[in-house]
């Protein structure tokens, strides 16, 4: 299902050169150009077809109701070392990080906050309810949870039709809904995107990988963590029930609950994002990411 990847000579290192250098996290004092790195994958569509590892969540952590959103806002400081790290999850079949087919992470233009449109030689724009995704990365080394400056997050998810760019359906020739951002001094990143579909067999979700630095975010082999973000049920229902283009998601939502989802069934309290907003004005998802 993958298409031929277009090469862009400048690559990610060119993008890095245009960004302000920031302090790196505790996992190494690396120069931004100290070497190529990698991004890890988060599970995806039909995970039974994935070439990556199976989900390894923590079964015994308590879970809140999926309708409310369990993730704390990134501006908060309520992350505790005792809560543990966000679970490592399967990468899924459509990561786009070089582990299963094409690698978008080496292309010039992948470092961006607005991921609604394709870049490079692709020109498509993903339609759907507007969404802002705010993540805050914490380093759990030591006695305190410390915001992780200078890390990188690669975020990707399906479009309104449930297809993944670079691999799937009408989105196979696109690279939208994929992007990398560097965390600021307080560990924060923000993406502008659209509300994803609920496709058959999976609870509505987004994938992300955490890297030590932008320089590392060029290959899945360098990732610190691969995980998935779950979207609250009431928010999904509001979007799918009231927005044109999401009709199939209504049927798919009825077939798979979060407790039976093959990724979230072993626990999702650390992965359930907090959602605010409306279908008319768009939504904001927030989640803390302790690693």
N, C-alpha and C positions, 0 to 999 in steps of 0.2 A: 504493500500500500504506500510505501514511501516514494517520494519523487527525487529526481536528481538534484542534489544540493548545489546552489550557485555559490561559487567562492568569491570572497571579497578580500582583496589583498591586504588591506590595512589591518583588519582583524581587531580583536578585543584590546590588544595592547595599545592601539591607536586611540581607542575610546578612553582607556585609563589615563592616557597622557593629557586628556582634556579636563580631567576631574581634579578637584582639590585633594591633596594628600591628607589622609587622616590617620590618627593613631590606630595601631593594630591591637587586637585582643591579646590575651595572655598566652595563646598557644604558639607564639613564636614572634620574634622581632624580624619580620620579613620586609625587604624592600618591595615596592609595588612591582618592580621588574625583576625580582629575584628568581623568577622561574614561572613556567606555566603551571596552572593548577587545574582543579577539576570541580565539577559540580556533581552532587549526588541526586538520585531521583526519588521522587515520591510516587506512590502507586497510582494507577490510572485505570482506564476503562475496564475491560474484562481482564481482571488480574490473573485469571486462570491461564491466560495466554502470555503472561509476562515472562521475560527471560531473567528478571531480577529475583532477589530473595523474597521470601514470604514475609508477611507482616509479623512484627515482633513487639506488639504493644504490651502494656502491663495490665494483666487481667484483673488484678486485685485493687486497682485504684477506683474510688467511688465516682459515679457519674451523676451529673445533674440532668434534669429533664431537657430533651433536645429542643423543646419549643422556646426556651428562654435564652439560650446562648451562654455557654459556660466560660468562655475566654475572657480574661481581663483586658481592659483597654490598655494599649501600649503606654499611655501616659502614666499609668499607675505604677506603684512600687510594691505590689503585694506578692511578688514572686519570692518563694522561700526555697532554700536549698533542699529542705526536707520533702518538698513536693515532687522532686525528681525531674529528670529531663523529659522533653517532649519525645514521644515514642518514635522509634525507627520503623518505617513502613516500607512495603514493597514499592519498587519504582514504577511498575506497570509497563505496558508495551509501547507507550508513546512519549518517552521522556525528552527526546531531542537533544540529549547531552552526550551523544557518542556511544552510549552503552548499548543501544539497540537501534542501529541505523544512523541517521544524520545527526550532526552536532551543530546546533545553532549557536552555541556558546563561543565559537571562534569567529563569528561573523561581526563585522563592523556594524554597529547600530543596535546590538543586543542590550547594551547598557542604557536603560531608559526607564522612565516612570510611567508613561502612557503606553500601554501595550495593546490598545484596541485595534491598531492598524498594523499591517505588515510593513516590512522595511526592505531595503536593498532592491532587488529586482522584482519583488512581489509588491502588490499594490492594494490588496483587499482590506476591507474594514469590517470588523465584527459588529453585527447589530445585536442590540439587546438593552435591557435595563441598565443604566449606568451604575457603576459600583467603584468605591474606593476601598482598597485593602491596606490596612495599617498593621505592620508587624513590628514587634520589639524583641530583639535578640538579647538574651541574658547568658552570661558565663557563670556556671555554677561551681567553678573551682574555688576552693577555700571555704570560709565560713559564711560568706554572703553571696547573694546573687548580684552580679555586677553587670550593668549594661555593657554590651560588647560593641565598641566602636571599631569601624574599619572592616567589619565582616561584610560578606556579600550574600544576598539571597537571590536565588533563581526561582521565579514563580511561573507556573503554567497551568492552564486548565482548558476544558472543552468550550466550544461555542454554544450558541443558542440551540443549534440542531443536535448537540451532543457529539460533534466531531472535533478531533484534535488536528491542529494545523501541522503540516509537513508529513502527515501520515494518512489522513482519514477523510473519506467522503469528498464533498465539494471543497473542503479546507486543505486538501493534500498539496496544492500548489501555493499555499500561503504560509506565513510564519507568524501570524498575529497571536495574541494571547500568550506570549512568552516574553520575558524580560528579566534583566538583572539589575539590582540596585545595591549600592553600598550603604551600610548603616552609618548614621551620623554619630556625633559625640555621645548621644544618649542611647544608642543602639537601635534607632528607629529607621524604618523604610516605609515608603508609601507608593502604591501602584494605582493607576487609573485603568479600569477595565470594564467588563460587562458581566452581568449575572449569568453564571453557567447553567446549562441544562441539567436535568436529572435523566441520565440515560439508563438503559435496561441493566439491572443487576447491581447498581451502585447508588449509594446515598449521595446527594449533591455535595461536591467537594472541590478543593483546589489542591494542587501539588506544590511543594517547595523543597528546595535544597539549601542548606547553609554551608558556606565556605569561610575559610579563615580570612580571605581577602579577595579583592577583585582579580588579582593576578592568579589566584588559585581557581577562579570560576571559569575555567576553559575546558575542563574535562571532569567527568563524573568520578574519576579515581581520586580526586582531591577533596571530596565532600566530607564535612563534619557530621552532617545529619541529613536524612531524607525523611520527610513526614508529609502529612496531609491535614488540611483544614476542613472541618465539617461545618456546614451552614445550618442554622437553626430551622426547625421544621415550620414554624409559623411564618417565618420570612419567605421560605420557599413556596409555601402554599399561597401567600399573598401575591407573589410574582407570577406563578404559573397559572393561577386561577383568573387573573385579571389582565394579562398582557399577551397581545398577539405574538405568535411565533413560538410560544412555549407550550402549545397544546399537548404534544406528545409527553412532555414532562409530567403532566397531571397523571396520566396512566402509569408511567414509570415510577413515580413517587408512591403510588398505591401498592406497588409490587415488592418494594424493599424498604424495610424499616432500618433505622440506624442501629438497632440492637441485633439485627440479622445481617447487616452489611459485612462483607468479608474482610474489611479493614478495621472498622470501628466496633465490631461486635465484642472485642476483648477489652474495651474501655476507651472512652473518648473525652474524659473530663478536661484534659489538657489540650485537646484539639478542637473543641467546640467554640467557635468564634462568637463574639458578641456582635449583634446586628442592630443598627439604628437606621432610620430613614423611612422611605415609602416607595412604592412602585412608580408613583408619578414623578418624584423628585430624585430618585436614586437612593442607594444604600451605602453605608459604611460598615465594613467588617473590621474588627480589631482582635488581635490575638497576641499574647506573649509567647515567646519561643525560647524556653530555657534549654541550653545545650551544655 
